[in-house]
């Protein structure tokens, strides 16, 4: 059985970061304003306002912004703040034992 070639789908234009931000903020504002009981229906109604191509472009932009965010490097990061003077935590030479959950009988005196 040969694989069928995929139909040529038009490549949607990637939205700008401002467009993606406007989309998310619009959804948040309307959600706060209406406080819907049926959240799934509310989101579907909001998404129906946009074409499939617009939603793909916005989704692509959101993923691109997430994946391209600046990486935090341990070498180039800010220097750690010095510890405040004060009491140092006592060091323990032995690890603590886990307490038993089973009750023991009381000792007689």
C-alpha positions as CSV (number, residue, x, y, z in Angstrom):
1,X,0.0,0.0,0.0
2,X,1.5,3.3,-1.1
3,X,1.2,6.4,1.1
4,X,-1.1,9.0,-0.3
5,X,0.5,12.4,-0.8
6,X,-0.7,15.1,1.6
7,X,-2.8,17.8,0.1
8,X,-1.1,21.1,-0.4
9,X,-2.2,23.2,2.5
10,X,-1.7,26.9,2.2
11,X,1.0,28.0,4.7
12,X,-0.5,30.6,7.0
13,X,1.3,33.7,7.8
14,X,3.0,33.8,11.3
15,X,1.3,36.4,13.5
16,X,3.4,39.1,15.2
17,X,4.1,39.0,18.9
18,X,1.7,41.9,19.3
19,X,-1.1,40.0,17.6
20,X,-0.6,37.0,19.8
21,X,-0.5,39.1,22.9
22,X,-3.7,40.9,21.8
23,X,-5.4,37.6,21.2
24,X,-4.5,36.2,24.7
25,X,-5.4,39.5,26.5
26,X,-8.7,39.7,24.6
27,X,-9.5,36.1,25.7
28,X,-8.6,37.0,29.3
29,X,-10.6,40.2,29.4
30,X,-13.7,38.6,28.0
31,X,-13.4,35.7,30.4
32,X,-13.1,38.1,33.4
33,X,-16.1,40.1,32.1
34,X,-18.5,37.2,31.5
35,X,-17.4,34.6,34.1
36,X,-18.9,31.7,32.0
37,X,-20.2,28.6,33.6
38,X,-19.4,26.4,30.6
39,X,-15.8,27.2,29.9
40,X,-15.4,24.9,26.9
41,X,-18.3,26.5,25.1
42,X,-17.0,30.0,25.9
43,X,-13.6,29.2,24.4
44,X,-15.1,27.6,21.3
45,X,-17.3,30.7,20.8
46,X,-14.2,33.0,21.2
47,X,-12.2,30.9,18.7
48,X,-15.0,30.9,16.2
49,X,-14.3,34.6,15.6
50,X,-10.9,33.8,14.0
51,X,-10.1,31.9,10.8
52,X,-8.2,28.7,10.9
53,X,-5.2,30.4,9.3
54,X,-5.2,33.2,11.9
55,X,-5.3,30.7,14.7
56,X,-2.4,28.7,13.2
57,X,-0.4,31.9,12.9
58,X,-1.1,32.9,16.5
59,X,-0.3,29.4,17.7
60,X,3.0,29.4,15.7
61,X,4.0,32.8,17.1
62,X,3.3,31.7,20.7
63,X,5.4,28.6,20.3
64,X,8.2,30.6,18.6
65,X,8.2,33.1,21.5
66,X,8.3,30.4,24.1
67,X,11.1,28.4,22.4
68,X,13.2,31.5,21.5
69,X,13.2,33.0,25.0
70,X,16.6,33.9,26.3
71,X,18.4,31.0,27.9
72,X,19.6,31.4,31.5
73,X,23.2,30.6,31.7
74,X,25.0,29.8,35.0
75,X,28.2,31.5,33.7
76,X,26.7,34.8,32.6
77,X,24.1,35.1,35.3
78,X,24.1,37.7,38.1
79,X,26.3,37.0,41.0
80,X,24.6,35.4,44.0
81,X,23.9,37.7,46.9
82,X,26.1,37.2,49.9
83,X,24.4,35.6,52.9
84,X,23.2,37.8,55.6
85,X,25.2,37.6,58.8
86,X,23.5,35.6,61.5
87,X,23.2,32.2,63.0
88,X,24.3,29.4,60.8
89,X,22.2,26.4,60.6
90,X,23.5,23.5,62.8
91,X,25.1,20.8,60.8
92,X,23.9,17.2,61.4
93,X,26.4,14.5,61.4
94,X,23.8,11.7,61.0
95,X,20.7,11.7,58.9
96,X,17.4,11.6,60.9
97,X,15.6,8.3,60.9
98,X,12.1,8.1,59.7
99,X,9.5,7.8,62.4
100,X,7.4,4.7,62.5
101,X,3.7,5.1,61.9
102,X,2.9,2.1,64.1
103,X,2.0,2.9,67.7
104,X,4.1,1.2,70.4
105,X,2.6,0.1,73.7
106,X,3.2,2.5,76.6
107,X,6.0,1.6,79.0
108,X,5.1,0.5,82.5
109,X,6.8,2.3,85.4
